[in-house]
C-alpha cells in the first residue's frame, strides 16, 4: 500500500474506535447502579470491594446491570442466597430504546432485605450459559450489612 492509503486506513480505524468508544456498542452508556427503595445510592464499584453496603431491614434493593443477551452474555446470580437476610423478589431484562439491532439493555435484580440482622453476600457473574464461568468472566460481589 502507498503511504497515503495507509494514512487514510489508520485515520478510519481511529475514527471508528473513537466513535465506538464514545457511543458504546449499544449506543447507550453502559452503567450499573444500586437503588434502595427506589433511591439511587451514590456508591462507586470500588467502594463495594472495600466495605459492606449498610442497609436497613425491609429495604428493597434494585441492582441494574448493563447486559446484552444478543451476544449470548447474561448476568446470573451465583451461589446460595441466604434467605435469612435477603430474598430475591424479581429479575428481568429491559430492552434498549435505541432500536438498534443487537443493542444492549439492562438486567434488573430486585432483592428485599429481611428482618434478621447480619452480613450476607450477593454474587453475580456475566457469561455465556453454554461456556460457563471462565477465567475472564466478569464477577460482581456485593456484601450487605443488614443493620
C-alpha positions in Angstrom: 0.0 0.0 0.0 1.1 3.5 -0.6 1.7 5.8 2.5 -1.4 7.9 1.7 -3.7 4.8 1.7 -2.1 3.6 4.9 -2.7 7.1 6.5 -6.3 7.0 5.4 -6.8 3.5 6.7 -5.3 4.4 10.0 -7.5 7.5 10.2 -10.6 5.4 9.5 -9.7 2.9 12.2 -9.0 5.6 14.7 -12.3 7.4 14.0 -14.2 4.1 14.2 -12.5 3.3 17.5 -13.4 6.8 18.9 -17.0 6.5 17.7 -17.5 3.1 19.3 -15.7 4.2 22.5 -17.9 7.3 22.8 -21.2 5.8 21.9 -20.6 2.3 23.1 -21.6 -0.8 21.1 -25.2 -0.4 22.2 -25.4 3.3 21.6 -26.2 3.8 25.3 -23.9 4.5 28.2 -23.2 1.2 30.0 -23.6 1.9 33.7 -24.7 0.0 36.7 -26.4 1.3 39.8 -27.9 0.3 43.1 -31.2 1.7 44.3 -32.6 1.3 47.9 -36.3 1.8 48.0 -36.1 3.5 44.6 -33.4 6.0 45.7 -30.2 5.8 43.8 -27.2 5.1 46.1 -24.2 7.1 45.0 -21.7 4.3 45.6 -18.7 3.5 43.4 -17.9 0.0 42.5 -14.5 0.3 44.2 -16.3 1.1 47.5 -18.2 -2.2 47.3 -14.9 -4.0 47.2 -13.7 -2.3 50.4 -16.6 -2.4 52.7 -20.1 -3.8 53.0 -23.2 -1.8 51.9 -25.2 -0.9 55.0 -29.0 -1.4 54.5 -32.0 -1.5 56.9 -34.2 -4.5 57.3 -37.2 -4.4 54.9 -35.3 -2.5 52.2 -36.0 -3.2 48.5 -32.6 -3.2 46.7 -32.6 -2.9 43.0 -29.5 -3.7 41.1 -29.3 -2.5 37.4 -26.5 -4.1 35.3 -25.7 -3.4 31.6 -26.4 -6.6 29.7 -26.5 -7.7 26.1 -28.1 -11.2 25.7 -28.0 -10.9 21.9 -24.3 -11.7 22.3 -25.1 -14.7 24.5 -23.9 -13.0 27.6 -26.2 -12.7 30.6 -25.9 -11.8 34.3 -26.5 -14.9 36.6 -26.9 -14.9 40.3 -24.3 -17.3 41.6 -24.3 -19.3 44.8 -26.8 -19.8 47.5 -29.0 -16.9 48.6 -29.1 -16.8 52.4 -32.9 -16.2 52.8 -32.4 -15.3 56.5 -31.0 -12.0 55.3 -32.3 -11.4 51.8 -34.7 -12.8 49.3 -34.9 -12.3 45.5 -38.1 -10.6 44.5 -37.6 -10.4 40.7 -35.2 -10.5 37.8 -35.9 -9.0 34.4 -34.2 -7.8 31.2 -35.1 -4.3 29.9 -34.5 -4.0 26.2 -32.8 -0.9 24.9 -34.8 2.0 23.5 -32.3 2.8 20.6 -34.0 0.5 18.1 -30.5 -0.7 17.0 -30.3 -4.4 16.2 -28.0 -6.2 18.8 -28.0 -3.2 21.2 -27.6 -4.0 24.8 -30.1 -3.2 27.6 -30.0 -3.8 31.3 -30.9 -6.6 33.7 -32.6 -5.6 36.9 -32.4 -7.8 40.0 -34.6 -6.8 43.0 -34.0 -8.1 46.5 -35.7 -7.5 49.8 -33.7 -7.5 53.0 -35.2 -9.5 55.8 -35.5 -8.7 59.5 -32.5 -10.8 60.6 -29.5 -8.5 61.2 -26.1 -9.6 59.9 -23.8 -9.8 56.9 -24.5 -11.6 53.6 -23.1 -11.6 50.1 -24.7 -11.3 46.7 -22.6 -12.8 43.8 -23.2 -12.3 40.1 -21.3 -13.4 37.0 -21.7 -12.3 33.4 -21.1 -15.1 31.0 -22.5 -17.3 28.2 -24.6 -20.1 29.6 -23.0 -22.7 27.2 -19.5 -21.7 28.1 -19.9 -21.4 31.9 -17.7 -19.3 34.1 -14.2 -18.7 32.5 -11.1 -17.1 33.9 -12.0 -13.8 32.3 -15.7 -13.8 33.4 -16.9 -10.5 34.9 -17.8 -11.1 38.6 -19.7 -8.7 40.8 -19.8 -9.3 44.6 -21.8 -7.1 46.9 -21.5 -7.5 50.7 -24.7 -6.4 52.5 -24.7 -5.4 56.2 -28.3 -5.5 57.4 -28.5 -3.3 60.5 
